[in-house]
Amino acid sequence: MRTSRGGWWALAGLLAGVLGLALSYAAAALLHVRESPVVAVAEGIADLAPGPVVTWAIGAFDKADKKILVLGILLFLAVVFVLLGRAARRRWWLTMLGYGALAAIGAVAVLAKPNPGVNDVVPVAGGLVAWLVAMAVLAQWLRRWELTDGGEGAARERAQTRRTFFVLAGITGGVSVAGGLVGRLAGDARRRTEASRRLLRLEGVTAPDLPDGVSFGLEGISPWQTPSDRFYLIDTAFIKPTIEAADWQLRIHGMVEREITLSYRDLVSREITEDWITLNCVSNEVGGDLIGNAWWSGVRLAGLLEAAGPHPDADAVLQTSADGWTCGTPLSALTDGRNAMLAVAMNGEPLPIEHGFPVRTIVPGLYGYVSATKWVVDLEVTRFDDISAYWTGKGWGERGPVKISSKIEVPSNGEEVLAGEVVCAGVAWFQQTGISGVQVQVDGGRWQPAEIARTPNTDTWVQWRAVLDLEPGTHELRVRAIAADGEPQTGAVADVLPDGATGWDTIQVTVNG
């Protein structure tokens, strides 16, 4: 007589599946593999996703986009584990095939990362073994439970097999929890890296001193210096690489006369350069907030590349991050005199982990997707014709020069204000060229000049403000910047894809009498 139902098989499949995931996570942490198989699959999905899909996810979910993708994968796996558990009741071969397929997907995702090693596939293999063994043991006792007939002693035997199954199920669940805790504790590299970061003392790195006249001090406008913890974050890493300074190395190679390998000590022993530089993301929509201004400290890339001796035919540098992200940067932008650097500090402190500790790239005048590599570990001097980088492989522009832009921050869109003199203010930027003026328009009328604050160089944003005389009613306000070369910001509307948005930031305000 059959005494158990499909629900117990489904539970067995779920428990076995969770055990495999937990043990693979623990193995990845113990072996110092950066990504567990689930995270590697999530990153692989993000890598293969079309550019518009990735951009939509960033816009829709902001910083939670990666967590949501991982959660979605885990929920999908839970359903698959349940189905594989039920399949094991009648078709054990189908369950084995399913586990094998999941492991194969995980292995492909792990091996697709840069410079994979044997250790990288061990967590996948361990998870597969855990799935097969746990499911086989639980299935054995479920079958005994189901096949116990109604003869003498059957009730006692059924009770015994049922208890054994529950004990094994509990052990499976307990081992899963223990595996998760081991992974959590063993994989807490971030804590160690953060501790070593705090102990760093960087010679030549100074605390920022706000230049005179750069800020109007208006409430509601972006602070001229963006605090590090409020600086925008855009990257593709599901788990931020945690590299201690002593373990970091940079390789400069490719079309060069001399290959160079630098340690962190080698880098920071060189002359330190510092500057105020505004960074903005190519995904920043008109009026968006994916922009910030900070005091960056580092070593100029021009000198390092000169020491390597680039080939005359080279026109690009393929940058690679520790997490495998790549970007192609014009070689000229790294050697033409601008303050392109390997940054080691932000706002006078060693880089935060989220912003690329121990070393990242800063290149004024280019959008981040072609220049600002966090956790940079490799620079290959090459040609654009011979490379395909992460975002350019998804349809984005190849060279990514920053476009002139401006936005209104005061008043905010939809705000109600009192009639009379209304202060309108915001920021404008055009790195490597600079801003000579800002103009504001009310209801499509004439462009009115705004006052602009001072800037220490052409690579930072500039605050602006204008006093408008507004009558009661609803009004539409627009802003445009004027470049230092006299060219006005275009009003033609373009999406962020393929090389940055254009158009005038426009808001509506209600003026009460």
One Martini backbone bead per residue (centre of mass of N, CA, C, O) as a GRO file, in nm:
protein
  513
    1MET     BB    1   0.097   0.035   0.022
    2ARG     BB    2   0.051   0.373  -0.033
    3THR     BB    3   0.165   0.646   0.201
    4SER     BB    4   0.270   0.849  -0.011
    5ARG     BB    5   0.323   1.152  -0.174
    6GLY     BB    6   0.435   1.389  -0.393
    7GLY     BB    7   0.515   1.597  -0.170
    8TRP     BB    8   0.764   1.443  -0.058
    9TRP     BB    9   0.924   1.453  -0.321
   10ALA     BB   10   0.933   1.755  -0.343
   11LEU     BB   11   1.083   1.799  -0.076
   12ALA     BB   12   1.331   1.636  -0.148
   13GLY     BB   13   1.414   1.807  -0.392
   14LEU     BB   14   1.447   2.074  -0.237
   15LEU     BB   15   1.657   1.983  -0.027
   16ALA     BB   16   1.872   1.886  -0.225
   17GLY     BB   17   1.904   2.154  -0.375
   18VAL     BB   18   1.985   2.335  -0.134
   19LEU     BB   19   2.234   2.174  -0.054
   20GLY     BB   20   2.395   2.222  -0.315
   21LEU     BB   21   2.403   2.530  -0.295
   22ALA     BB   22   2.536   2.555  -0.014
   23LEU     BB   23   2.798   2.391  -0.080
   24SER     BB   24   2.890   2.567  -0.318
   25TYR     BB   25   2.914   2.826  -0.155
   26ALA     BB   26   3.123   2.719   0.051
   27ALA     BB   27   3.341   2.633  -0.152
   28ALA     BB   28   3.389   2.911  -0.276
   29ALA     BB   29   3.484   3.042  -0.011
   30LEU     BB   30   3.718   2.841   0.070
   31LEU     BB   31   3.859   2.883  -0.233
   32HIS     BB   32   3.830   3.184  -0.329
   33VAL     BB   33   3.578   3.213  -0.499
   34ARG     BB   34   3.402   3.476  -0.604
   35GLU     BB   35   3.185   3.289  -0.748
   36SER     BB   36   2.912   3.146  -0.737
   37PRO     BB   37   2.721   2.978  -0.952
   38VAL     BB   38   2.476   3.167  -0.933
   39VAL     BB   39   2.631   3.430  -0.987
   40ALA     BB   40   2.753   3.345  -1.257
   41VAL     BB   41   2.482   3.317  -1.401
   42ALA     BB   42   2.383   3.603  -1.358
   43GLU     BB   43   2.619   3.736  -1.511
   44GLY     BB   44   2.566   3.588  -1.777
   45ILE     BB   45   2.289   3.710  -1.828
   46ALA     BB   46   2.384   4.004  -1.831
   47ASP     BB   47   2.586   3.968  -2.066
   48LEU     BB   48   2.353   3.858  -2.278
   49ALA     BB   49   2.197   4.095  -2.254
   50PRO     BB   50   2.057   4.341  -2.386
   51GLY     BB   51   2.113   4.667  -2.350
   52PRO     BB   52   1.813   4.766  -2.302
   53VAL     BB   53   1.760   4.567  -2.070
   54VAL     BB   54   1.976   4.666  -1.874
   55THR     BB   55   1.883   4.960  -1.866
   56TRP     BB   56   1.601   4.901  -1.759
   57ALA     BB   57   1.684   4.763  -1.494
   58ILE     BB   58   1.835   5.003  -1.376
   59GLY     BB   59   1.588   5.199  -1.386
   60ALA     BB   60   1.374   5.014  -1.229
   61PHE     BB   61   1.585   4.900  -0.971
   62ASP     BB   62   1.857   4.998  -0.954
   63LYS     BB   63   2.044   4.851  -0.700
   64ALA     BB   64   1.838   4.582  -0.719
   65ASP     BB   65   1.888   4.424  -0.989
   66LYS     BB   66   2.076   4.188  -0.891
   67LYS     BB   67   1.902   4.074  -0.664
   68ILE     BB   68   1.657   4.007  -0.841
   69LEU     BB   69   1.798   3.807  -1.026
   70VAL     BB   70   1.889   3.607  -0.809
   71LEU     BB   71   1.607   3.553  -0.696
   72GLY     BB   72   1.490   3.444  -0.959
   73ILE     BB   73   1.680   3.201  -0.978
   74LEU     BB   74   1.602   3.070  -0.707
   75LEU     BB   75   1.304   3.029  -0.774
   76PHE     BB   76   1.347   2.857  -1.022
   77LEU     BB   77   1.506   2.632  -0.877
   78ALA     BB   78   1.286   2.548  -0.682
   79VAL     BB   79   1.096   2.442  -0.899
   80VAL     BB   80   1.291   2.238  -1.022
   81PHE     BB   81   1.338   2.068  -0.767
   82VAL     BB   82   1.050   1.977  -0.735
   83LEU     BB   83   1.026   1.835  -1.011
   84LEU     BB   84   1.266   1.639  -0.968
   85GLY     BB   85   1.146   1.499  -0.723
   86ARG     BB   86   0.893   1.388  -0.865
   87ALA     BB   87   1.045   1.236  -1.092
   88ALA     BB   88   1.196   1.023  -0.901
   89ARG     BB   89   0.953   0.828  -0.856
   90ARG     BB   90   0.974   0.722  -1.183
   91ARG     BB   91   1.233   0.911  -1.315
   92TRP     BB   92   1.553   0.905  -1.242
   93TRP     BB   93   1.688   0.995  -1.510
   94LEU     BB   94   1.559   1.279  -1.515
   95THR     BB   95   1.694   1.387  -1.261
   96MET     BB   96   1.987   1.353  -1.350
   97LEU     BB   97   1.962   1.528  -1.602
   98GLY     BB   98   1.884   1.788  -1.455
   99TYR     BB   99   2.135   1.816  -1.278
  100GLY     BB  100   2.337   1.815  -1.513
  101ALA     BB  101   2.229   2.071  -1.652
  102LEU     BB  102   2.276   2.268  -1.418
  103ALA     BB  103   2.582   2.216  -1.394
  104ALA     BB  104   2.655   2.300  -1.682
  105ILE     BB  105   2.566   2.593  -1.658
  106GLY     BB  106   2.755   2.662  -1.424
  107ALA     BB  107   3.023   2.589  -1.567
  108VAL     BB  108   3.002   2.784  -1.802
  109ALA     BB  109   2.985   3.044  -1.632
  110VAL     BB  110   3.259   3.007  -1.487
  111LEU     BB  111   3.444   2.963  -1.751
  112ALA     BB  112   3.370   3.258  -1.871
  113LYS     BB  113   3.560   3.370  -1.696
  114PRO     BB  114   3.843   3.504  -1.620
  115ASN     BB  115   4.081   3.287  -1.566
  116PRO     BB  116   4.016   2.993  -1.516
  117GLY     BB  117   4.008   2.733  -1.274
  118VAL     BB  118   3.979   2.453  -1.098
  119ASN     BB  119   3.839   2.584  -0.847
  120ASP     BB  120   3.585   2.700  -1.002
  121VAL     BB  121   3.447   2.395  -1.043
  122VAL     BB  122   3.414   2.264  -0.764
  123PRO     BB  123   3.136   2.378  -0.668
  124VAL     BB  124   2.978   2.240  -0.893
  125ALA     BB  125   3.055   1.947  -0.832
  126GLY     BB  126   2.959   1.949  -0.538
  127GLY     BB  127   2.663   2.011  -0.597
  128LEU     BB  128   2.603   1.761  -0.770
  129VAL     BB  129   2.669   1.547  -0.560
  130ALA     BB  130   2.465   1.642  -0.351
  131TRP     BB  131   2.213   1.597  -0.516
  132LEU     BB  132   2.244   1.291  -0.572
  133VAL     BB  133   2.280   1.183  -0.284
  134ALA     BB  134   2.036   1.309  -0.141
  135MET     BB  135   1.819   1.198  -0.334
  136ALA     BB  136   1.887   0.897  -0.302
  137VAL     BB  137   1.836   0.872   0.003
  138LEU     BB  138   1.547   0.985   0.015
  139ALA     BB  139   1.425   0.791  -0.199
  140GLN     BB  140   1.471   0.524  -0.054
  141TRP     BB  141   1.272   0.587   0.189
  142LEU     BB  142   1.022   0.651   0.023
  143ARG     BB  143   0.992   0.372  -0.108
  144ARG     BB  144   0.960   0.214   0.149
  145TRP     BB  145   0.710   0.358   0.242
  146GLU     BB  146   0.531   0.290  -0.013
  147LEU     BB  147   0.595  -0.045  -0.017
  148THR     BB  148   0.448  -0.103   0.227
  149ASP     BB  149   0.254  -0.337   0.335
  150GLY     BB  150  -0.036  -0.497   0.507
  151GLY     BB  151   0.110  -0.670   0.688
  152GLU     BB  152   0.280  -0.792   0.929
  153GLY     BB  153   0.434  -0.503   1.063
  154ALA     BB  154   0.371  -0.253   0.878
  155ALA     BB  155   0.324  -0.020   1.076
  156ARG     BB  156   0.606  -0.025   1.198
  157GLU     BB  157   0.765   0.015   0.930
  158ARG     BB  158   0.635   0.279   0.846
  159ALA     BB  159   0.722   0.441   1.092
  160GLN     BB  160   1.027   0.398   1.053
  161THR     BB  161   1.057   0.519   0.766
  162ARG     BB  162   0.936   0.791   0.832
  163ARG     BB  163   1.141   0.873   1.046
  164THR     BB  164   1.390   0.850   0.870
  165PHE     BB  165   1.311   1.061   0.663
  166PHE     BB  166   1.285   1.300   0.859
  167VAL     BB  167   1.573   1.291   0.962
  168LEU     BB  168   1.710   1.331   0.684
  169ALA     BB  169   1.570   1.597   0.621
  170GLY     BB  170   1.684   1.748   0.864
  171ILE     BB  171   1.981   1.709   0.795
  172THR     BB  172   1.973   1.848   0.524
  173GLY     BB  173   1.882   2.122   0.632
  174GLY     BB  174   2.115   2.162   0.836
  175VAL     BB  175   2.349   2.149   0.630
  176SER     BB  176   2.255   2.389   0.468
  177VAL     BB  177   2.284   2.598   0.691
  178ALA     BB  178   2.582   2.543   0.749
  179GLY     BB  179   2.685   2.609   0.465
  180GLY     BB  180   2.593   2.902   0.466
  181LEU     BB  181   2.761   2.988   0.713
  182VAL     BB  182   3.037   2.913   0.606
  183GLY     BB  183   3.023   3.096   0.361
  184ARG     BB  184   2.987   3.356   0.517
  185LEU     BB  185   3.250   3.339   0.687
  186ALA     BB  186   3.465   3.260   0.467
  187GLY     BB  187   3.352   3.503   0.262
  188ASP     BB  188   3.454   3.761   0.442
  189ALA     BB  189   3.649   3.955   0.265
  190ARG     BB  190   3.546   4.237   0.311
  191ARG     BB  191   3.633   4.277   0.602
  192ARG     BB  192   3.935   4.250   0.548
  193THR     BB  193   3.958   4.469   0.332
  194GLU     BB  194   3.848   4.701   0.503
  195ALA     BB  195   4.067   4.688   0.717
  196SER     BB  196   4.308   4.743   0.524
  197ARG     BB  197   4.206   5.013   0.417
  198ARG     BB  198   4.207   5.172   0.690
  199LEU     BB  199   4.536   5.132   0.722
  200LEU     BB  200   4.599   5.314   0.504
  201ARG     BB  201   4.889   5.517   0.395
  202LEU     BB  202   4.901   5.787   0.164
  203GLU     BB  203   5.135   5.930  -0.005
  204GLY     BB  204   5.017   6.245  -0.141
  205VAL     BB  205   4.743   6.239  -0.006
  206THR     BB  206   4.477   6.468   0.010
  207ALA     BB  207   4.261   6.671   0.135
  208PRO     BB  208   3.990   6.838   0.059
  209ASP     BB  209   3.960   7.177  -0.083
  210LEU     BB  210   3.734   7.400  -0.129
  211PRO     BB  211   3.685   7.606  -0.361
  212ASP     BB  212   3.634   7.916  -0.440
  213GLY     BB  213   3.306   7.983  -0.568
  214VAL     BB  214   3.152   7.692  -0.638
  215SER     BB  215   2.919   7.775  -0.429
  216PHE     BB  216   2.587   7.891  -0.336
  217GLY     BB  217   2.428   7.736  -0.099
  218LEU     BB  218   2.177   7.585  -0.201
  219GLU     BB  219   1.889   7.445  -0.145
  220GLY     BB  220   1.868   7.139  -0.351
  221ILE     BB  221   2.146   7.137  -0.449
  222SER     BB  222   2.414   7.000  -0.548
  223PRO     BB  223   2.691   6.930  -0.423
  224TRP     BB  224   2.993   6.994  -0.544
  225GLN     BB  225   3.075   6.778  -0.342
  226THR     BB  226   3.064   6.438  -0.347
  227PRO     BB  227   3.001   6.209  -0.147
  228SER     BB  228   3.098   5.888  -0.145
  229ASP     BB  229   2.810   5.770  -0.031
  230ARG     BB  230   2.658   5.947  -0.289
  231PHE     BB  231   2.778   5.816  -0.516
  232TYR     BB  232   2.732   5.679  -0.790
  233LEU     BB  233   2.620   5.337  -0.896
  234ILE     BB  234   2.778   5.150  -1.170
  235ASP     BB  235   2.760   4.796  -1.234
  236THR     BB  236   2.811   4.426  -1.294
  237ALA     BB  237   2.857   4.339  -1.003
  238PHE     BB  238   2.732   4.112  -0.771
  239ILE     BB  239   3.022   4.091  -0.647
  240LYS     BB  240   3.242   4.265  -0.493
  241PRO     BB  241   3.556   4.299  -0.518
  242THR     BB  242   3.810   4.169  -0.282
  243ILE     BB  243   4.112   4.355  -0.262
  244GLU     BB  244   4.405   4.359  -0.145
  245ALA     BB  245   4.670   4.556  -0.185
  246ALA     BB  246   4.890   4.322  -0.169
  247ASP     BB  247   4.730   4.156  -0.419
  248TRP     BB  248   4.770   4.367  -0.627
  249GLN     BB  249   4.768   4.382  -0.997
  250LEU     BB  250   4.923   4.518  -1.300
  251ARG     BB  251   4.883   4.475  -1.653
  252ILE     BB  252   5.097   4.580  -1.926
  253HIS     BB  253   5.009   4.516  -2.267
  254GLY     BB  254   5.075   4.416  -2.601
  255MET     BB  255   5.134   4.702  -2.796
  256VAL     BB  256   5.447   4.676  -2.673
  257GLU     BB  257   5.780   4.690  -2.578
  258ARG     BB  258   5.695   4.674  -2.257
  259GLU     BB  259   5.613   4.481  -2.009
  260ILE     BB  260   5.399   4.551  -1.720
  261THR     BB  261   5.423   4.504  -1.358
  262LEU     BB  262   5.213   4.608  -1.086
  263SER     BB  263   5.208   4.702  -0.774
  264TYR     BB  264   5.088   4.886  -0.526
  265ARG     BB  265   5.364   4.990  -0.434
  266ASP     BB  266   5.460   5.081  -0.708
  267LEU     BB  267   5.240   5.289  -0.759
  268VAL     BB  268   5.252   5.473  -0.485
  269SER     BB  269   5.564   5.553  -0.540
  270ARG     BB  270   5.464   5.745  -0.722
  271GLU     BB  271   5.347   6.017  -0.849
  272ILE     BB  272   5.093   6.221  -0.732
  273THR     BB  273   4.771   6.294  -0.850
  274GLU     BB  274   4.528   6.575  -0.841
  275ASP     BB  275   4.159   6.613  -0.876
  276TRP     BB  276   3.879   6.759  -1.008
  277ILE     BB  277   3.614   6.521  -1.102
  278THR     BB  278   3.362   6.448  -1.329
  279LEU     BB  279   3.116   6.193  -1.330
  280ASN     BB  280   2.932   6.012  -1.593
  281CYS     BB  281   2.670   5.835  -1.718
  282VAL     BB  282   2.533   5.718  -2.014
  283SER     BB  283   2.248   5.654  -1.854
  284ASN     BB  284   2.195   5.948  -1.824
  285GLU     BB  285   1.939   6.135  -1.812
  286VAL     BB  286   1.772   6.398  -1.852
  287GLY     BB  287   1.805   6.510  -1.521
  288GLY     BB  288   1.983   6.320  -1.388
  289ASP     BB  289   2.191   6.134  -1.111
  290LEU     BB  290   2.448   6.005  -1.282
  291ILE     BB  291   2.638   6.206  -1.091
  292GLY     BB  292   2.976   6.332  -0.994
  293ASN     BB  293   3.201   6.504  -0.755
  294ALA     BB  294   3.560   6.463  -0.707
  295TRP     BB  295   3.858   6.383  -0.524
  296TRP     BB  296   4.134   6.267  -0.702
  297SER     BB  297   4.383   6.004  -0.653
  298GLY     BB  298   4.698   5.935  -0.841
  299VAL     BB  299   4.826   5.791  -1.144
  300ARG     BB  300   4.943   5.859  -1.434
  301LEU     BB  301   4.903   5.700  -1.743
  302ALA     BB  302   5.107   5.825  -1.936
  303GLY     BB  303   5.370   5.726  -1.795
  304LEU     BB  304   5.312   5.421  -1.808
  305LEU     BB  305   5.280   5.401  -2.118
  306GLU     BB  306   5.553   5.516  -2.190
  307ALA     BB  307   5.715   5.286  -2.054
  308ALA     BB  308   5.592   5.064  -2.251
  309GLY     BB  309   5.556   5.145  -2.551
  310PRO     BB  310   5.363   5.210  -2.782
  311HIS     BB  311   5.240   5.139  -3.073
  312PRO     BB  312   5.167   5.332  -3.347
  313ASP     BB  313   4.895   5.152  -3.421
  314ALA     BB  314   4.773   5.216  -3.166
  315ASP     BB  315   4.417   5.315  -3.026
  316ALA     BB  316   4.387   5.120  -2.764
  317VAL     BB  317   4.245   5.023  -2.435
  318LEU     BB  318   4.198   4.727  -2.263
  319GLN     BB  319   3.998   4.702  -1.990
  320THR     BB  320   4.021   4.508  -1.678
  321SER     BB  321   3.848   4.356  -1.438
  322ALA     BB  322   3.821   4.137  -1.175
  323ASP     BB  323   3.514   4.062  -1.292
  324GLY     BB  324   3.557   4.098  -1.631
  325TRP     BB  325   3.523   4.371  -1.709
  326THR     BB  326   3.503   4.581  -2.008
  327CYS     BB  327   3.701   4.840  -2.186
  328GLY     BB  328   3.735   5.084  -2.445
  329THR     BB  329   4.012   5.311  -2.482
  330PRO     BB  330   4.146   5.577  -2.592
  331LEU     BB  331   4.475   5.635  -2.608
  332SER     BB  332   4.467   5.947  -2.630
  333ALA     BB  333   4.312   5.993  -2.350
  334LEU     BB  334   4.582   5.882  -2.185
  335THR     BB  335   4.813   6.097  -2.352
  336ASP     BB  336   4.701   6.424  -2.392
  337GLY     BB  337   4.715   6.562  -2.072
  338ARG     BB  338   4.514   6.460  -1.918
  339ASN     BB  339   4.394   6.338  -1.591
  340ALA     BB  340   4.466   6.039  -1.631
  341MET     BB  341   4.404   5.766  -1.393
  342LEU     BB  342   4.513   5.575  -1.118
  343ALA     BB  343   4.306   5.539  -0.864
  344VAL     BB  344   4.332   5.542  -0.481
  345ALA     BB  345   4.147   5.802  -0.425
  346MET     BB  346   3.859   5.953  -0.242
  347ASN     BB  347   3.831   6.228  -0.079
  348GLY     BB  348   4.119   6.144   0.079
  349GLU     BB  349   4.052   5.833   0.048
  350PRO     BB  350   4.043   5.532   0.013
  351LEU     BB  351   3.882   5.350  -0.177
  352PRO     BB  352   3.599   5.225  -0.202
  353ILE     BB  353   3.489   4.925  -0.287
  354GLU     BB  354   3.253   5.025  -0.477
  355HIS     BB  355   3.489   5.225  -0.624
  356GLY     BB  356   3.761   5.008  -0.665
  357PHE     BB  357   3.914   4.874  -0.464
  358PRO     BB  358   4.232   4.985  -0.497
  359VAL     BB  359   4.183   5.032  -0.822
  360ARG     BB  360   4.112   5.288  -1.067
  361THR     BB  361   3.967   5.455  -1.342
  362ILE     BB  362   4.034   5.796  -1.468
  363VAL     BB  363   3.858   5.985  -1.740
  364PRO     BB  364   3.830   6.270  -1.866
  365GLY     BB  365   3.552   6.309  -2.102
  366LEU     BB  366   3.434   6.021  -2.032
  367TYR     BB  367   3.247   5.776  -2.014
  368GLY     BB  368   3.246   5.506  -1.803
  369TYR     BB  369   3.209   5.265  -2.024
  370VAL     BB  370   3.519   5.368  -2.151
  371SER     BB  371   3.698   5.416  -1.851
  372ALA     BB  372   3.569   5.336  -1.551
  373THR     BB  373   3.758   5.107  -1.394
  374LYS     BB  374   3.703   4.886  -1.164
  375TRP     BB  375   3.931   4.680  -1.040
  376VAL     BB  376   4.188   4.708  -1.196
  377VAL     BB  377   4.424   4.455  -1.382
  378ASP     BB  378   4.412   4.540  -1.704
  379LEU     BB  379   4.624   4.653  -1.987
  380GLU     BB  380   4.555   4.660  -2.338
  381VAL     BB  381   4.729   4.730  -2.608
  382THR     BB  382   4.544   4.831  -2.907
  383ARG     BB  383   4.259   4.783  -3.123
  384PHE     BB  384   3.939   4.840  -3.209
  385ASP     BB  385   3.929   4.615  -3.437
  386ASP     BB  386   4.017   4.379  -3.200
  387ILE     BB  387   3.766   4.459  -3.015
  388SER     BB  388   3.522   4.370  -2.743
  389ALA     BB  389   3.325   4.517  -2.524
  390TYR     BB  390   3.074   4.510  -2.315
  391TRP     BB  391   2.896   4.759  -2.426
  392THR     BB  392   2.976   4.759  -2.729
  393GLY     BB  393   2.851   4.463  -2.759
  394LYS     BB  394   2.546   4.618  -2.700
  395GLY     BB  395   2.544   4.901  -2.893
  396TRP     BB  396   2.750   5.095  -2.805
  397GLY     BB  397   2.962   5.324  -2.825
  398GLU     BB  398   3.310   5.335  -2.861
  399ARG     BB  399   3.420   5.631  -2.719
  400GLY     BB  400   3.243   5.824  -2.520
  401PRO     BB  401   3.190   6.126  -2.523
  402VAL     BB  402   3.103   6.386  -2.355
  403LYS     BB  403   2.812   6.573  -2.307
  404ILE     BB  404   2.644   6.840  -2.297
  405SER     BB  405   2.493   6.956  -1.979
  406SER     BB  406   2.178   7.005  -1.788
  407LYS     BB  407   2.005   7.106  -1.473
  408ILE     BB  408   1.715   7.114  -1.270
  409GLU     BB  409   1.673   7.150  -0.900
  410VAL     BB  410   1.561   7.455  -0.875
  411PRO     BB  411   1.296   7.365  -0.883
  412SER     BB  412   1.095   7.110  -0.872
  413ASN     BB  413   0.901   6.899  -1.019
  414GLY     BB  414   0.577   7.026  -0.935
  415GLU     BB  415   0.619   7.266  -0.777
  416GLU     BB  416   0.523   7.506  -0.537
  417VAL     BB  417   0.509   7.861  -0.576
  418LEU     BB  418   0.564   8.192  -0.542
  419ALA     BB  419   0.507   8.478  -0.656
  420GLY     BB  420   0.770   8.617  -0.838
  421GLU     BB  421   1.068   8.562  -0.715
  422VAL     BB  422   1.251   8.284  -0.859
  423VAL     BB  423   1.468   8.034  -0.790
  424CYS     BB  424   1.693   7.901  -1.031
  425ALA     BB  425   1.872   7.578  -1.023
  426GLY     BB  426   2.201   7.409  -1.086
  427VAL     BB  427   2.373   7.207  -1.329
  428ALA     BB  428   2.679   7.188  -1.533
  429TRP     BB  429   2.847   7.006  -1.820
  430PHE     BB  430   3.189   6.977  -1.999
  431GLN     BB  431   3.425   6.790  -2.029
  432GLN     BB  432   3.727   6.941  -2.164
  433THR     BB  433   3.574   7.235  -2.211
  434GLY     BB  434   3.335   7.371  -2.070
  435ILE     BB  435   3.159   7.650  -1.911
  436SER     BB  436   3.024   7.983  -2.001
  437GLY     BB  437   2.703   7.917  -1.980
  438VAL     BB  438   2.354   7.984  -1.877
  439GLN     BB  439   2.009   7.911  -1.973
  440VAL     BB  440   1.667   8.033  -1.938
  441GLN     BB  441   1.327   7.915  -1.990
  442VAL     BB  442   0.990   8.055  -2.031
  443ASP     BB  443   0.744   7.934  -2.212
  444GLY     BB  444   0.929   7.970  -2.484
  445GLY     BB  445   1.098   8.204  -2.458
  446ARG     BB  446   1.347   8.370  -2.380
  447TRP     BB  447   1.678   8.361  -2.311
  448GLN     BB  448   1.816   8.356  -1.986
  449PRO     BB  449   2.063   8.448  -1.795
  450ALA     BB  450   2.293   8.293  -1.583
  451GLU     BB  451   2.463   8.229  -1.302
  452ILE     BB  452   2.803   8.133  -1.249
  453ALA     BB  453   3.027   7.957  -1.107
  454ARG     BB  454   3.311   7.843  -1.015
  455THR     BB  455   3.611   7.674  -1.149
  456PRO     BB  456   3.918   7.488  -1.153
  457ASN     BB  457   3.806   7.339  -1.418
  458THR     BB  458   3.680   7.155  -1.705
  459ASP     BB  459   3.611   6.870  -1.523
  460THR     BB  460   3.371   7.019  -1.391
  461TRP     BB  461   3.110   7.123  -1.258
  462VAL     BB  462   2.844   7.380  -1.254
  463GLN     BB  463   2.692   7.623  -1.095
  464TRP     BB  464   2.354   7.764  -1.115
  465ARG     BB  465   2.161   8.083  -1.142
  466ALA     BB  466   1.820   8.221  -1.135
  467VAL     BB  467   1.595   8.502  -1.155
  468LEU     BB  468   1.245   8.477  -1.164
  469ASP     BB  469   0.945   8.622  -1.303
  470LEU     BB  470   0.644   8.489  -1.170
  471GLU     BB  471   0.330   8.413  -1.244
  472PRO     BB  472   0.044   8.296  -1.205
  473GLY     BB  473   0.060   7.948  -1.258
  474THR     BB  474   0.170   7.746  -1.522
  475HIS     BB  475   0.515   7.649  -1.577
  476GLU     BB  476   0.786   7.628  -1.815
  477LEU     BB  477   1.116   7.499  -1.768
  478ARG     BB  478   1.440   7.569  -1.910
  479VAL     BB  479   1.772   7.435  -1.996
  480ARG     BB  480   2.100   7.564  -2.103
  481ALA     BB  481   2.421   7.525  -2.228
  482ILE     BB  482   2.745   7.685  -2.268
  483ALA     BB  483   3.019   7.651  -2.415
  484ALA     BB  484   3.348   7.761  -2.427
  485ASP     BB  485   3.313   7.760  -2.760
  486GLY     BB  486   2.985   7.859  -2.792
  487GLU     BB  487   2.821   7.602  -2.781
  488PRO     BB  488   2.508   7.494  -2.765
  489GLN     BB  489   2.283   7.312  -2.634
  490THR     BB  490   2.088   7.073  -2.740
  491GLY     BB  491   1.729   7.002  -2.810
  492ALA     BB  492   1.769   6.732  -2.911
  493VAL     BB  493   1.620   6.424  -2.876
  494ALA     BB  494   1.795   6.161  -2.696
  495ASP     BB  495   1.892   5.872  -2.610
  496VAL     BB  496   2.129   5.695  -2.442
  497LEU     BB  497   2.114   5.529  -2.689
  498PRO     BB  498   2.455   5.489  -2.766
  499ASP     BB  499   2.596   5.799  -2.641
  500GLY     BB  500   2.381   5.970  -2.506
  501ALA     BB  501   2.190   6.215  -2.394
  502THR     BB  502   1.957   6.462  -2.521
  503GLY     BB  503   1.853   6.781  -2.415
  504TRP     BB  504   1.621   6.966  -2.230
  505ASP     BB  505   1.558   7.045  -1.926
  506THR     BB  506   1.216   6.994  -1.801
  507ILE     BB  507   0.975   7.184  -1.613
  508GLN     BB  508   0.706   7.215  -1.372
  509VAL     BB  509   0.523   7.492  -1.227
  510THR     BB  510   0.342   7.626  -0.952
  511VAL     BB  511   0.194   7.949  -0.921
  512ASN     BB  512   0.118   8.138  -0.642
  513GLY     BB  513  -0.049   8.439  -0.532
   0.00000   0.00000   0.00000
